[in-house]
Amino acid sequence: MLDAQPARCPIDHDTPGTGRLAHAPADHPPVPQAKTGVLIANLGTPDNYDYWSMRRYLNEFLSDKRVIDYPSWKWQPLLQLIILSKRPFTSGANYKSIWNHDKGESPLMTITRDQTAKIAARMEARFGGDVVVDFCMRYGNPSTRSKVRALVEQGCERILFFPLYPQYAGATTATANDQFFRALMEEKWQPAARTVPAYCDHPAYIEALAQSVERAYAAAEEKPEVLVTSYHGMPQRYLREGDPYHCQCAKTTRLLRERLGWPEDKVQTTFQSVFGSEEWLRPYTVDHVAELARSGVRRLAVVAPAFSADCIETLEEINEEIRESFEEAGGEKFTYIPCLNDDDAHIAALCSVIEANLQGWTA
């Protein structure tokens, strides 16, 4: 029988890298060198845009009680029998139009991988091999569970979980955290855990946003007359129930406007991706851009501060559907300002957030 070992047994320094524990018997299971993990999380992506890949992804996403909180007896028959029989075709066509065919994956997957690689390089330069960086998706692959398991196997005694949502929402940040905690429940030897809170007002994030807007305006032949900040929507009911998302979106827009030094009417907040029949946060982006065009605005720019990486909601919905709404109403020049993606200023901002939340865990 093995001798009882204290939590986080020290590695035997006489045999570095061997995984042997100090004072442990020869048959003790190997234990990897202690590390700290940083697990970045984003919403998710289907594995492909065919019907069954889309159906699996949409089923997981739309069955999440944080996303659709209707009673299962009411929602699941509608989802399984009607929505999932039709929507995979239309959503698949939308994904196909933006798909990274060279790499066989969605843009969100490509961008998140690139972000992770850049963050990992900065963490290695700062902490050496003591900090391991990886990414997961809330829905689809790579799953949160698989990545928590991989970090534990690499010896991560502490994991900082970082949902890449600048503004907190129950349907984004909270459900990502829920899945992280579920993954921890399956670990025999649980690592210590922290989650990163919203960073909607972080100075480096606001600065990165402002720089992206300034670059887009500098490159335009004629400056846009209005900047619309389009955030993913949610039912108004969630706001009344205490979700801070709406307030944090308004704060991001205000701080961005103040950093740019523009008047209030030049930077406007809207919400997109309305789903279902109940009232969502207003104004709706697709309607508001048309109203702006009808009021005489001919040049418009749209930026999506709630999205850390370009995805179906930005590349297809904003740059196609919302653009079309503006132009059909008489608008002439529509400028979509890409998400911050793996821009160096964005990576620096994310690393600043990470380092602040690693305090006490790293030297």
C-alpha positions as CSV (number, residue, x, y, z in Angstrom):
1,M,0.0,0.0,0.0
2,L,1.3,3.5,-0.9
3,D,2.2,5.9,1.8
4,A,-0.3,8.8,2.1
5,Q,1.0,11.8,0.3
6,P,0.2,15.5,1.1
7,A,-1.6,17.5,-1.5
8,R,0.6,18.6,-4.3
9,C,3.6,16.5,-3.3
10,P,6.9,18.1,-4.2
11,I,8.8,16.7,-7.1
12,D,12.1,15.0,-6.2
13,H,14.7,17.6,-7.3
14,D,17.4,15.0,-7.4
15,T,15.7,13.6,-10.5
16,P,14.2,16.6,-12.4
17,G,11.7,15.9,-15.1
18,T,11.2,12.3,-14.1
19,G,7.9,12.8,-12.2
20,R,9.2,11.0,-9.1
21,L,8.0,12.3,-5.8
22,A,10.2,13.0,-2.9
23,H,10.2,10.2,-0.3
24,A,7.7,8.2,-2.4
25,P,8.1,4.4,-3.0
26,A,9.3,3.2,-6.4
27,D,5.8,2.1,-7.5
28,H,4.1,5.5,-6.9
29,P,2.3,6.8,-10.0
30,P,4.3,9.5,-11.8
31,V,3.4,13.1,-11.1
32,P,4.3,15.8,-13.6
33,Q,6.1,19.0,-12.7
34,A,3.7,21.5,-11.1
35,K,2.4,24.2,-13.5
36,T,-0.3,26.8,-13.8
37,G,-2.8,26.6,-16.7
38,V,-4.6,29.3,-18.5
39,L,-7.6,28.0,-20.4
40,I,-9.2,30.5,-22.8
41,A,-12.8,29.8,-23.8
42,N,-15.0,31.0,-26.6
43,L,-18.5,30.2,-27.7
44,G,-17.9,27.4,-30.1
45,T,-18.2,26.3,-33.7
46,P,-19.6,23.4,-35.7
47,D,-17.1,20.8,-37.0
48,N,-18.4,21.4,-40.5
49,Y,-21.3,23.1,-42.2
50,D,-23.1,19.9,-43.3
51,Y,-26.6,19.1,-41.9
52,W,-25.6,16.7,-39.2
53,S,-22.6,18.7,-38.0
54,M,-24.8,21.8,-37.8
55,R,-27.6,19.8,-36.1
56,R,-25.2,18.5,-33.3
57,Y,-23.8,22.0,-32.7
58,L,-27.2,23.7,-32.7
59,N,-28.7,21.1,-30.5
60,E,-26.0,21.5,-27.8
61,F,-26.2,25.3,-28.1
62,L,-30.0,25.7,-28.1
63,S,-30.5,23.0,-25.3
64,D,-28.4,25.1,-22.9
65,K,-30.7,26.4,-20.2
66,R,-28.5,29.5,-19.9
67,V,-29.3,30.4,-23.5
68,I,-32.9,29.3,-23.7
69,D,-34.5,29.1,-20.3
70,Y,-38.0,27.9,-21.3
71,P,-39.2,24.7,-19.6
72,S,-37.9,21.6,-21.3
73,W,-41.4,20.2,-21.9
74,K,-42.3,23.3,-23.8
75,W,-39.0,24.0,-25.6
76,Q,-37.5,20.6,-26.5
77,P,-40.4,19.4,-28.8
78,L,-40.2,22.6,-30.7
79,L,-36.4,22.4,-30.9
80,Q,-36.2,18.8,-31.9
81,L,-39.1,18.5,-34.3
82,I,-39.2,21.9,-36.0
83,I,-36.1,24.1,-35.4
84,L,-33.5,21.4,-35.8
85,S,-35.2,20.0,-38.9
86,K,-34.8,23.3,-40.8
87,R,-32.3,25.5,-39.2
88,P,-29.2,23.3,-39.9
89,F,-29.7,23.9,-43.6
90,T,-29.9,27.7,-43.4
91,S,-27.2,28.0,-40.7
92,G,-25.0,25.6,-42.7
93,A,-25.3,27.8,-45.8
94,N,-24.3,30.8,-43.7
95,Y,-21.3,29.1,-42.3
96,K,-20.3,27.9,-45.8
97,S,-20.2,31.5,-47.0
98,I,-17.5,32.4,-44.4
99,W,-15.8,29.1,-43.9
100,N,-12.0,28.9,-43.9
101,H,-11.8,26.3,-46.6
102,D,-8.0,26.2,-46.7
103,K,-7.9,25.0,-43.1
104,G,-11.3,23.2,-43.1
105,E,-12.6,25.1,-40.1
106,S,-14.7,28.1,-39.1
107,P,-13.0,31.6,-38.8
108,L,-13.7,31.5,-35.1
109,M,-11.6,28.4,-34.7
110,T,-8.7,29.8,-36.8
111,I,-8.7,33.1,-34.9
112,T,-9.0,31.6,-31.4
113,R,-6.1,29.3,-32.2
114,D,-4.0,32.2,-33.4
115,Q,-4.9,34.3,-30.3
116,T,-3.9,31.4,-28.1
117,A,-0.6,30.9,-29.8
118,K,0.3,34.6,-29.3
119,I,-0.8,34.6,-25.7
120,A,1.2,31.5,-25.0
121,A,4.3,33.0,-26.5
122,R,3.9,36.1,-24.3
123,M,3.3,33.9,-21.2
124,E,6.3,31.8,-22.0
125,A,8.5,34.9,-22.3
126,R,7.1,36.1,-19.0
127,F,7.0,32.9,-16.9
128,G,8.9,30.3,-18.9
129,G,7.4,26.9,-18.9
130,D,5.5,27.4,-15.6
131,V,2.4,28.6,-17.3
132,V,0.6,26.5,-19.9
133,V,-2.0,28.2,-22.3
134,D,-4.7,26.4,-24.2
135,F,-8.2,27.1,-25.5
136,C,-11.6,25.4,-25.5
137,M,-15.1,26.0,-26.8
138,R,-18.3,26.0,-24.8
139,Y,-20.1,24.2,-27.6
140,G,-18.5,21.8,-30.0
141,N,-14.8,21.0,-30.1
142,P,-12.3,21.2,-28.5
143,S,-14.5,20.7,-25.5
144,T,-14.0,22.3,-22.1
145,R,-13.8,18.8,-20.5
146,S,-11.1,17.6,-22.8
147,K,-8.9,20.6,-22.3
148,V,-9.3,20.6,-18.5
149,R,-8.2,17.0,-18.6
150,A,-5.2,17.8,-20.8
151,L,-4.1,20.6,-18.5
152,V,-4.3,18.4,-15.5
153,E,-2.3,15.7,-17.3
154,Q,0.4,18.3,-18.0
155,G,0.7,18.9,-14.2
156,C,-1.4,22.1,-13.9
157,E,-2.2,22.4,-10.2
158,R,-4.0,25.7,-10.8
159,I,-6.2,26.7,-13.7
160,L,-7.2,30.3,-14.6
161,F,-10.3,30.0,-16.8
162,F,-10.8,33.0,-19.2
163,P,-14.1,33.3,-21.1
164,L,-13.3,35.7,-23.9
165,Y,-16.4,37.9,-23.4
166,P,-15.6,41.5,-22.4
167,Q,-19.1,42.0,-21.1
168,Y,-20.6,39.5,-18.7
169,A,-23.8,37.7,-19.6
170,G,-25.5,34.6,-18.1
171,A,-25.8,33.2,-21.6
172,T,-22.1,33.6,-22.4
173,T,-19.7,34.0,-19.4
174,A,-21.8,32.1,-16.9
175,T,-22.5,29.1,-19.1
176,A,-18.8,28.9,-20.0
177,N,-18.0,28.9,-16.3
178,D,-20.7,26.3,-15.6
179,Q,-19.0,24.0,-18.1
180,F,-15.6,24.5,-16.6
181,F,-16.9,23.6,-13.1
182,R,-18.6,20.5,-14.5
183,A,-15.3,19.5,-16.0
184,L,-13.6,20.0,-12.6
185,M,-16.2,17.7,-11.0
186,E,-14.8,14.8,-13.0
187,E,-11.3,15.2,-11.8
188,K,-10.0,12.9,-9.1
189,W,-7.4,15.4,-8.2
190,Q,-8.9,18.8,-8.7
191,P,-6.7,21.8,-9.5
192,A,-7.2,25.1,-7.7
193,A,-9.4,27.3,-10.0
194,R,-10.1,30.9,-10.8
195,T,-12.4,32.5,-13.4
196,V,-11.7,35.8,-15.1
197,P,-14.5,38.4,-14.6
198,A,-15.7,40.8,-17.3
199,Y,-13.2,43.3,-18.6
200,C,-15.6,45.6,-20.4
201,D,-13.9,48.7,-19.0
202,H,-10.2,47.6,-19.0
203,P,-8.1,50.5,-20.2
204,A,-6.1,48.3,-22.6
205,Y,-9.2,46.8,-24.1
206,I,-10.8,50.2,-24.7
207,E,-7.5,51.4,-26.2
208,A,-7.3,48.5,-28.6
209,L,-10.9,49.1,-29.6
210,A,-10.3,52.8,-30.2
211,Q,-7.2,52.1,-32.3
212,S,-9.1,49.7,-34.5
213,V,-11.8,52.4,-35.1
214,E,-9.1,55.0,-35.8
215,R,-7.4,52.8,-38.3
216,A,-10.6,52.1,-40.1
217,Y,-11.5,55.8,-40.3
218,A,-8.1,56.7,-41.5
219,A,-8.3,54.2,-44.3
220,A,-11.7,55.3,-45.5
221,E,-11.9,57.6,-48.5
222,E,-14.8,59.4,-46.9
223,K,-15.2,59.2,-43.1
224,P,-18.3,57.4,-41.8
225,E,-20.8,59.8,-40.4
226,V,-21.9,57.5,-37.5
227,L,-20.3,54.6,-35.7
228,V,-22.7,51.9,-34.5
229,T,-21.5,49.6,-31.7
230,S,-23.4,46.4,-32.3
231,Y,-23.6,43.9,-29.4
232,H,-25.2,40.4,-29.3
233,G,-28.7,40.8,-28.1
234,M,-30.6,39.1,-25.2
235,P,-34.2,39.1,-24.0
236,Q,-35.1,42.2,-22.1
237,R,-36.4,39.9,-19.4
238,Y,-32.8,38.9,-18.6
239,L,-32.0,42.5,-17.8
240,R,-35.0,42.8,-15.4
241,E,-33.9,39.6,-13.8
242,G,-30.5,41.1,-12.9
243,D,-28.1,40.3,-15.8
244,P,-25.6,43.2,-16.0
245,Y,-24.9,42.7,-19.7
246,H,-26.9,45.7,-21.0
247,C,-25.2,48.1,-18.5
248,Q,-21.7,46.8,-19.3
249,C,-22.3,47.2,-23.1
250,A,-23.4,50.8,-22.5
251,K,-20.3,51.4,-20.4
252,T,-18.0,50.0,-23.1
253,T,-19.6,52.3,-25.7
254,R,-19.3,55.3,-23.5
255,L,-15.7,54.7,-22.7
256,L,-14.9,54.1,-26.4
257,R,-16.6,57.3,-27.3
258,E,-14.8,59.3,-24.6
259,R,-11.5,57.8,-25.7
260,L,-12.2,58.8,-29.3
261,G,-13.4,62.3,-28.2
262,W,-16.5,62.1,-30.2
263,P,-20.0,63.6,-29.4
264,E,-22.8,61.2,-28.3
265,D,-24.7,61.2,-31.6
266,K,-21.7,59.9,-33.4
267,V,-21.4,56.6,-31.5
268,Q,-24.6,54.6,-31.0
269,T,-25.3,51.3,-29.2
270,T,-27.5,48.6,-30.8
271,F,-28.1,44.9,-30.4
272,Q,-28.2,42.1,-33.0
273,S,-29.0,38.4,-33.4
274,V,-32.6,38.5,-32.1
275,F,-34.2,35.0,-31.7
276,G,-37.7,34.0,-30.8
277,S,-40.8,36.0,-30.3
278,E,-40.2,37.9,-27.0
279,E,-38.9,41.4,-26.7
280,W,-35.1,41.7,-26.8
281,L,-32.8,44.6,-26.0
282,R,-33.3,47.5,-28.3
283,P,-32.6,49.1,-30.7
284,Y,-32.1,46.2,-33.1
285,T,-29.1,46.7,-35.2
286,V,-30.7,45.5,-38.5
287,D,-33.6,48.0,-38.1
288,H,-31.5,50.9,-36.7
289,V,-29.1,51.0,-39.6
290,A,-32.0,51.2,-42.0
291,E,-33.5,54.0,-39.9
292,L,-30.2,55.9,-40.0
293,A,-30.1,55.5,-43.8
294,R,-33.6,56.8,-44.2
295,S,-32.8,59.8,-42.0
296,G,-30.0,60.8,-44.4
297,V,-26.9,59.0,-43.1
298,R,-25.0,57.8,-46.2
299,R,-21.8,56.5,-44.7
300,L,-21.9,54.2,-41.7
301,A,-19.3,52.1,-39.7
302,V,-20.2,49.2,-37.5
303,V,-18.0,47.6,-34.8
304,A,-18.8,44.6,-32.6
305,P,-17.1,45.2,-29.2
306,A,-18.7,42.1,-27.5
307,F,-17.0,39.7,-29.9
308,S,-13.3,38.9,-29.2
309,A,-13.0,37.1,-32.6
310,D,-14.8,37.4,-35.9
311,C,-17.5,34.7,-36.3
312,I,-20.8,34.0,-38.0
313,E,-22.5,36.9,-36.1
314,T,-20.0,39.4,-37.5
315,L,-18.8,38.0,-40.8
316,E,-22.2,36.9,-42.1
317,E,-24.8,38.8,-40.0
318,I,-23.1,42.2,-39.8
319,N,-21.1,42.3,-43.0
320,E,-23.9,40.7,-45.1
321,E,-27.4,41.0,-43.6
322,I,-27.0,44.3,-41.7
323,R,-25.0,45.8,-44.5
324,E,-27.8,44.9,-46.9
325,S,-30.4,46.5,-44.6
326,F,-28.4,49.8,-44.6
327,E,-27.9,49.8,-48.4
328,E,-31.5,48.9,-49.3
329,A,-32.7,51.8,-47.1
330,G,-30.5,54.2,-49.1
331,G,-27.1,54.0,-47.4
332,E,-24.2,54.3,-49.7
333,K,-21.0,53.3,-47.8
334,F,-21.0,50.6,-45.1
335,T,-17.7,49.9,-43.3
336,Y,-17.5,46.9,-41.1
337,I,-14.6,47.2,-38.6
338,P,-13.3,43.7,-37.8
339,C,-13.1,42.3,-34.3
340,L,-9.8,42.7,-32.5
341,N,-8.9,39.1,-33.2
342,D,-5.2,38.5,-32.8
343,D,-4.2,42.2,-33.2
344,D,-1.2,42.9,-31.1
345,A,-2.9,45.6,-29.0
346,H,-5.7,43.1,-28.3
347,I,-3.3,40.3,-27.3
348,A,-1.5,42.8,-25.0
349,A,-4.8,43.7,-23.4
350,L,-5.8,40.0,-22.9
351,C,-2.3,39.3,-21.4
352,S,-2.7,42.2,-19.0
353,V,-6.0,40.8,-17.8
354,I,-4.5,37.3,-17.5
355,E,-1.4,38.5,-15.5
356,A,-3.6,40.5,-13.1
357,N,-5.7,37.4,-12.4
358,L,-2.6,35.2,-12.0
359,Q,-1.3,37.3,-9.1
360,G,-0.3,35.1,-6.1
361,W,0.0,32.1,-8.4
362,T,3.1,33.1,-10.3
363,A,6.3,34.8,-9.4
